[in-house]
Amino acid sequence: MGIPFRRGSGRRRTGRRHNPDGTMTLIEHLYELRRRLTIAIIAVLACAVVGFVWFQFNILGLPTLGKLLTDPYCDLPENLRADISIDNKCQLLATAPFEAFMLQFKVGVSAGVVLASPFWLYQLWGFITPGLYAKERKYALTFVAIAAGLFVAGALLAYVVVATGLEVLLGFGGGQVVTALTGDRYFSFILTMLLIFGVSFELPVLVVMLNRAGVLTYAKLRRWLRGIIMGLFAFAAVATPSQDPISMLALAGALTILFGIAMVIARFHDKRHPREEWADVDDDEATPMDDYAVDPVAPADPVRPTYDDAT
């Protein structure tokens, strides 16, 4: 009598309890990726429903999400904007019947990504941890908390500077031009600003992770400091969708400060865990040997006779 076959019975379980060393085959890595992607997508969709409802209705006594996002535009001087007002209420223009729904849907999904950031960041960390040691895996909650906090901090900075950036941009024209923004253009602009600032604020987490993995040392970061700072300002100039100097300088300045904090953390880590003496020497650079001397060969014993190959 044969053993009954159960679907999936031959698949090795990849949980930490059943697989302590974290080793997996390629197929098991794909199953693990699919499982964690599914969990992350479900979390984002659930939070997106909350964001979709929050767009029109107050939640936990907070202002509606629509009001929070339109306040930077509505707080501008009236001579800089032209909106469609009903009952003296600041409103944006929709040019298609389905556009209002799509705007609310887009904002809801974006809010879902932000609200669910602790969940998908934890899944990202969980997918990486099988290749790490146990003492490195214990930093999962710390990583998630710091990364989610930095993402929200970047979005908040973008929200603060977007009003000033809009005022600078819409101030051109000498009073001869009044800008009437549609809802699609405005929400796309502000959501892009929030996303770019939030993702950019993950820079120190990336630097610290690479430092702990041994890819970036404090010595290399200090050697590349000027070039990295120039690259941060160039990135800020290209990444900010408004291209105004206020947003660019705010993003570049914040990234420079965060990179400095990451360098300090890397310095303390390298002091506590010193690497090999020549770990920071480039591959094409000669290894310094000035401080090393070759021991002299001991002379032959004069009492003991020596023989050559012939004898």
C-alpha positions as CSV (number, residue, x, y, z in Angstrom):
1,M,0.0,0.0,0.0
2,G,1.6,3.2,-1.1
3,I,2.0,6.4,0.8
4,P,-0.7,8.9,-0.1
5,F,0.7,12.0,-1.9
6,R,-0.1,15.4,-0.5
7,R,0.3,18.5,-2.6
8,G,3.3,20.5,-1.4
9,S,4.4,17.8,1.0
10,G,7.9,17.7,-0.6
11,R,8.4,21.4,-0.2
12,R,10.8,22.2,2.6
13,R,9.5,24.7,5.1
14,T,11.5,27.9,5.1
15,G,10.5,29.4,8.5
16,R,13.2,30.2,11.0
17,R,12.0,27.5,13.4
18,H,12.2,24.8,10.8
19,N,15.2,26.1,9.0
20,P,17.5,27.8,11.6
21,D,20.5,28.5,9.3
22,G,18.4,30.3,6.8
23,T,19.7,28.4,3.8
24,M,17.3,28.0,0.9
25,T,17.3,26.8,-2.7
26,L,16.4,29.1,-5.6
27,I,12.9,27.8,-5.7
28,E,12.5,28.3,-2.0
29,H,13.7,31.9,-2.3
30,L,11.0,32.5,-5.0
31,Y,8.3,31.0,-2.7
32,E,9.6,33.2,0.1
33,L,9.6,36.3,-2.1
34,R,6.0,35.5,-3.3
35,R,4.9,35.0,0.3
36,R,6.4,38.3,1.6
37,L,5.2,40.2,-1.5
38,T,1.7,38.9,-0.9
39,I,1.7,40.0,2.8
40,A,3.1,43.5,1.8
41,I,0.5,44.0,-0.9
42,I,-2.4,43.0,1.4
43,A,-1.1,45.5,4.0
44,V,-0.9,48.3,1.4
45,L,-4.3,47.5,0.0
46,A,-5.9,47.5,3.5
47,C,-4.3,50.8,4.3
48,A,-5.3,52.2,0.9
49,V,-8.9,51.6,1.8
50,V,-8.4,53.6,4.9
51,G,-6.7,56.4,2.9
52,F,-9.6,56.3,0.3
53,V,-12.1,56.8,3.1
54,W,-10.0,59.3,4.9
55,F,-9.9,61.5,1.8
56,Q,-13.5,62.7,2.4
57,F,-14.2,61.8,6.1
58,N,-12.6,62.6,9.4
59,I,-10.8,59.7,11.1
60,L,-9.9,59.8,14.8
61,G,-10.7,63.5,14.9
62,L,-8.1,64.3,12.2
63,P,-8.9,66.7,9.3
64,T,-9.7,64.9,6.0
65,L,-6.8,63.9,3.9
66,G,-8.1,66.0,1.0
67,K,-8.0,69.1,3.2
68,L,-4.5,68.3,4.4
69,L,-3.2,68.0,0.9
70,T,-5.0,71.0,-0.5
71,D,-4.0,73.3,2.4
72,P,-0.6,74.3,0.9
73,Y,-2.3,75.5,-2.3
74,C,-5.3,77.1,-0.5
75,D,-3.0,79.0,1.9
76,L,-1.4,80.9,-1.0
77,P,-2.4,84.5,-1.5
78,E,-5.5,84.8,-3.7
79,N,-3.7,86.8,-6.3
80,L,-1.5,83.8,-7.1
81,R,-4.2,81.2,-7.6
82,A,-7.4,80.8,-9.4
83,D,-9.8,78.1,-8.2
84,I,-13.4,77.1,-8.6
85,S,-15.0,78.2,-5.3
86,I,-18.4,77.1,-4.0
87,D,-19.6,78.6,-0.8
88,N,-16.2,80.4,-0.5
89,K,-14.4,77.0,-0.3
90,C,-11.1,76.5,-2.0
91,Q,-11.4,73.8,-4.6
92,L,-9.4,72.4,-7.5
93,L,-10.7,71.9,-11.1
94,A,-11.6,68.5,-12.5
95,T,-11.8,68.3,-16.3
96,A,-13.3,64.8,-16.8
97,P,-16.2,62.9,-15.2
98,F,-14.1,60.1,-13.8
99,E,-11.2,62.3,-12.7
100,A,-12.5,63.0,-9.2
101,F,-12.7,59.2,-8.4
102,M,-9.2,58.6,-9.9
103,L,-7.8,61.4,-7.8
104,Q,-9.3,60.0,-4.6
105,F,-8.1,56.5,-5.6
106,K,-4.5,57.8,-6.3
107,V,-4.3,59.6,-3.0
108,G,-5.7,56.6,-1.2
109,V,-3.1,54.2,-2.7
110,S,-0.3,56.7,-1.9
111,A,-1.6,57.0,1.7
112,G,-1.7,53.2,1.9
113,V,2.0,53.0,1.0
114,V,2.9,55.4,3.7
115,L,0.6,54.0,6.4
116,A,1.7,50.4,5.6
117,S,5.4,51.3,5.5
118,P,6.2,49.4,8.8
119,F,4.6,46.3,7.3
120,W,6.4,46.2,3.9
121,L,9.6,47.4,5.4
122,Y,9.5,44.5,7.9
123,Q,8.8,42.1,5.0
124,L,11.8,43.5,3.1
125,W,14.0,43.0,6.2
126,G,12.6,39.5,6.7
127,F,13.5,38.6,3.1
128,I,17.1,39.8,3.6
129,T,17.7,38.2,7.1
130,P,18.2,34.6,6.0
131,G,21.6,35.7,4.8
132,L,22.5,37.4,8.0
133,Y,23.8,36.2,11.3
134,A,21.5,35.8,14.3
135,K,23.0,38.9,16.1
136,E,22.3,40.9,12.9
137,R,18.7,39.7,12.5
138,K,17.8,41.0,16.0
139,Y,17.9,44.5,14.6
140,A,14.7,44.0,12.6
141,L,12.3,46.0,14.7
142,T,14.9,48.8,15.1
143,F,15.4,48.9,11.3
144,V,11.7,49.0,10.6
145,A,11.1,51.8,13.2
146,I,13.9,54.0,12.0
147,A,13.2,53.5,8.3
148,A,9.5,54.2,8.8
149,G,10.2,57.2,10.9
150,L,12.6,58.6,8.4
151,F,10.1,58.1,5.6
152,V,7.4,60.0,7.5
153,A,9.9,62.7,8.4
154,G,10.9,63.2,4.7
155,A,7.2,63.4,3.8
156,L,6.5,66.0,6.5
157,L,9.5,68.1,5.3
158,A,8.1,68.0,1.8
159,Y,4.7,69.1,3.1
160,V,6.2,72.0,4.9
161,V,8.4,73.3,2.0
162,V,5.8,72.7,-0.8
163,A,3.8,75.8,0.1
164,T,6.9,78.0,0.0
165,G,8.0,76.4,-3.3
166,L,4.6,77.0,-4.8
167,E,4.6,80.6,-3.7
168,V,8.0,81.1,-5.4
169,L,6.9,79.4,-8.6
170,L,3.5,81.0,-8.9
171,G,5.0,84.4,-8.0
172,F,6.5,84.8,-11.5
173,G,4.6,86.7,-14.1
174,G,4.4,90.1,-12.4
175,G,0.7,89.8,-11.6
176,Q,-0.2,89.3,-15.2
177,V,-0.6,85.5,-14.9
178,V,-2.9,83.6,-12.5
179,T,-2.3,79.9,-12.3
180,A,-5.4,77.6,-12.2
181,L,-4.3,74.1,-11.3
182,T,-6.4,71.1,-12.0
183,G,-6.7,68.4,-9.3
184,D,-4.7,65.9,-11.4
185,R,-1.7,68.2,-11.8
186,Y,-1.7,69.4,-8.2
187,F,-2.1,66.1,-6.5
188,S,0.5,64.5,-8.8
189,F,2.9,67.2,-7.9
190,I,2.4,67.1,-4.2
191,L,2.4,63.2,-4.0
192,T,5.6,63.1,-6.0
193,M,7.2,65.6,-3.6
194,L,6.1,63.5,-0.6
195,L,7.3,60.3,-2.2
196,I,10.7,61.6,-3.3
197,F,11.5,63.2,0.1
198,G,10.3,60.1,2.0
199,V,12.4,57.7,-0.1
200,S,15.5,60.0,-0.1
201,F,15.4,60.1,3.7
202,E,16.2,56.4,3.7
203,L,19.8,57.3,2.7
204,P,21.3,56.9,6.3
205,V,19.7,53.5,6.7
206,L,21.2,52.3,3.4
207,V,24.7,53.7,4.4
208,V,24.5,52.0,7.8
209,M,23.4,48.7,6.3
210,L,26.3,48.7,3.8
211,N,28.7,49.7,6.6
212,R,27.6,46.7,8.7
213,A,27.8,44.4,5.7
214,G,31.5,45.5,5.2
215,V,30.8,47.1,1.8
216,L,31.4,50.7,3.0
217,T,33.8,51.7,5.7
218,Y,34.1,55.0,7.5
219,A,37.5,55.5,5.9
220,K,36.0,55.2,2.4
221,L,33.1,57.5,3.3
222,R,35.5,60.2,4.6
223,R,37.7,59.9,1.5
224,W,34.6,60.3,-0.8
225,L,33.0,63.0,1.4
226,R,33.3,66.0,-1.1
227,G,32.1,63.9,-4.0
228,I,29.2,62.5,-2.1
229,I,28.0,65.9,-0.9
230,M,28.2,67.2,-4.5
231,G,26.2,64.2,-5.6
232,L,23.6,64.9,-3.0
233,F,23.1,68.4,-4.2
234,A,23.0,67.2,-7.8
235,F,20.4,64.6,-6.9
236,A,18.3,67.1,-5.1
237,A,18.4,69.4,-8.1
238,V,17.2,66.7,-10.4
239,A,14.8,64.8,-8.1
240,T,12.6,67.7,-6.9
241,P,9.7,67.9,-9.4
242,S,9.1,71.6,-8.7
243,Q,12.7,72.6,-9.6
244,D,12.5,75.5,-7.2
245,P,15.5,76.5,-5.1
246,I,13.6,76.3,-1.8
247,S,12.7,72.6,-2.2
248,M,16.1,71.7,-3.7
249,L,18.1,73.3,-0.8
250,A,15.8,71.8,1.8
251,L,16.2,68.3,0.4
252,A,20.0,68.7,-0.2
253,G,20.6,70.1,3.3
254,A,18.5,67.4,5.0
255,L,20.3,64.7,3.1
256,T,23.7,66.2,4.0
257,I,22.8,66.2,7.7
258,L,21.5,62.6,7.5
259,F,24.6,61.5,5.7
260,G,26.7,63.1,8.4
261,I,24.8,61.2,11.1
262,A,25.3,57.9,9.1
263,M,29.0,58.6,9.0
264,V,29.2,59.1,12.7
265,I,27.4,55.7,13.2
266,A,29.8,54.1,10.8
267,R,32.8,55.5,12.6
268,F,31.6,54.1,15.9
269,H,30.8,50.7,14.3
270,D,34.3,50.5,12.7
271,K,36.0,51.3,16.0
272,R,34.0,48.6,17.8
273,H,34.5,46.1,15.0
274,P,38.0,46.7,13.5
275,R,38.6,45.1,10.1
276,E,41.8,43.8,8.7
277,E,44.7,46.2,8.5
278,W,44.6,46.5,4.7
279,A,40.8,46.2,4.2
280,D,40.6,49.8,3.0
281,V,43.4,49.5,0.4
282,D,42.0,49.6,-3.1
283,D,42.4,46.7,-5.4
284,D,44.7,48.6,-7.8
285,E,46.8,50.1,-4.9
286,A,50.1,48.6,-3.7
287,T,50.0,47.2,-0.2
288,P,52.3,49.2,2.2
289,M,55.2,47.1,3.4
290,D,57.5,49.8,4.8
291,D,56.9,48.7,8.4
292,Y,57.6,45.1,7.8
293,A,61.1,43.5,7.7
294,V,62.2,40.1,6.6
295,D,63.9,38.0,9.3
296,P,67.5,37.2,8.3
297,V,68.5,33.7,7.5
298,A,70.4,32.0,10.3
299,P,74.0,31.2,9.4
300,A,75.1,27.6,9.0
301,D,76.5,25.8,12.1
302,P,80.4,26.1,11.7
303,V,80.9,22.8,13.7
304,R,78.6,20.7,11.7
305,P,80.1,19.9,8.3
306,T,78.1,20.8,5.2
307,Y,77.9,18.9,2.0
308,D,77.0,19.9,-1.5
309,D,74.8,17.9,-3.9
310,A,77.8,16.0,-5.4
311,T,78.8,14.6,-2.1
